Amino acid sequence: MGLVASQARLLMLTAYKSDLEFKMQQISQKRLLLAATAINVMYNQDAQAVLQNLDKQLELQMKIYETQHKAVSTEYDSVNKIIDKNIEKSFKYVA
């Protein structure tokens, strides 16, 4: 992979990583709102079941995003190493 292609890939991965972090933060915020709502409907069994179901769905989505984030971080590190090697090779040719 060439230096320019690696740089473009790195930029794309950075944007995707930021997007995943934002989505995870939104889910955390939704779960906090659910917890606050759960306090208000503590005595309504049907509402509690609905809230628990929503919380499970949000937790599952969070795990998916965390897995994707981990994969992107790994690929980001890999592309960064490729860029470093390309730069190192370029300077060896010059020197």
FINU-508823 format. One record per residue (C-alpha): residue in three letters; z, x, y. Coordinates in steps of 0.001 Angstrom, whole numbers, m for minus. Last residue first. Layout:
<recs>
["ALA" [Z X Y]];
...
</recs>
This chain:
<recs>
["ALA" [2526 20161 8945]];
["VAL" [98 17299 9501]];
["TYR" [m327 16525 5814]];
["LYS" [3435 16659 5237]];
["PHE" [3942 14359 8244]];
["SER" [1702 11709 6731]];
["LYS" [3420 11977 3362]];
["GLU" [6839 11380 4986]];
["ILE" [5484 8397 6905]];
["ASN" [4074 6913 3710]];
["LYS" [7356 7563 1882]];
["ASP" [9346 5842 4656]];
["ILE" [6974 2876 4587]];
["ILE" [7338 2588 814]];
["LYS" [11130 2734 1166]];
["ASN" [11027 m105 3734]];
["VAL" [8843 m2114 1374]];
["SER" [11477 m1761 m1357]];
["ASP" [14344 m2636 982]];
["TYR" [12511 m5763 2122]];
["GLU" [11739 m6656 m1501]];
["THR" [15447 m6534 m2327]];
["SER" [16362 m8509 793]];
["VAL" [13695 m11095 m43]];
["ALA" [15090 m11511 m3556]];
["LYS" [18658 m11866 m2235]];
["HIS" [17529 m14429 336]];
["GLN" [15726 m16412 m2355]];
["THR" [18889 m16478 m4467]];
["GLU" [20999 m17455 m1447]];
["TYR" [18512 m20196 m575]];
["ILE" [18703 m21638 m4095]];
["LYS" [22502 m21400 m4070]];
["MET" [22611 m23262 m733]];
["GLN" [20359 m26000 m2119]];
["LEU" [22756 m26447 m5038]];
["GLU" [25749 m26606 m2687]];
["LEU" [23962 m29156 m518]];
["GLN" [23215 m31336 m3538]];
["LYS" [26806 m31042 m4759]];
["ASP" [28096 m31992 m1295]];
["LEU" [25816 m35020 m1190]];
["ASN" [27115 m36168 m4589]];
["GLN" [30708 m35684 m3469]];
["LEU" [29988 m37683 m320]];
["VAL" [28448 m40533 m2309]];
["ALA" [31380 m40582 m4724]];
["GLN" [33855 m40595 m1842]];
["ALA" [32005 m43459 m175]];
["ASP" [32276 m45517 m3337]];
["GLN" [35994 m44754 m3721]];
["ASN" [36941 m45742 m140]];
["TYR" [40420 m44365 613]];
["MET" [39373 m40954 1870]];
["VAL" [36669 m42301 4121]];
["ASN" [37752 m40504 7311]];
["ILE" [38737 m37286 5532]];
["ALA" [35412 m37288 3720]];
["THR" [33601 m37428 7063]];
["ALA" [35209 m34150 8133]];
["ALA" [34287 m32562 4810]];
["LEU" [30744 m33865 5130]];
["LEU" [30483 m32365 8613]];
["LEU" [31606 m29011 7215]];
["ARG" [29022 m29324 4442]];
["LYS" [26316 m30020 7019]];
["GLN" [27294 m26868 8938]];
["SER" [27165 m24775 5793]];
["ILE" [23747 m26240 5047]];
["GLN" [22519 m25342 8531]];
["GLN" [23798 m21776 8102]];
["MET" [21922 m21456 4830]];
["LYS" [18751 m22691 6544]];
["PHE" [19175 m20118 9333]];
["GLU" [19696 m17308 6824]];
["LEU" [16573 m18422 4957]];
["ASP" [14512 m18374 8158]];
["SER" [15841 m14935 9067]];
["LYS" [14815 m13606 5649]];
["TYR" [11365 m15156 6032]];
["ALA" [10891 m13509 9435]];
["THR" [12073 m10137 8151]];
["LEU" [9847 m10454 5090]];
["MET" [6798 m11146 7263]];
["LEU" [7584 m8167 9497]];
["LEU" [8025 m5912 6462]];
["ARG" [4743 m7135 4977]];
["ALA" [2948 m6296 8227]];
["GLN" [4557 m2846 8271]];
["SER" [3566 m2269 4654]];
["ALA" [m12 m3321 5357]];
["VAL" [m138 m931 8305]];
["LEU" [1314 1932 6270]];
["GLY" [m1009 1440 3362]];
["MET" [0 0 0]];
</recs>
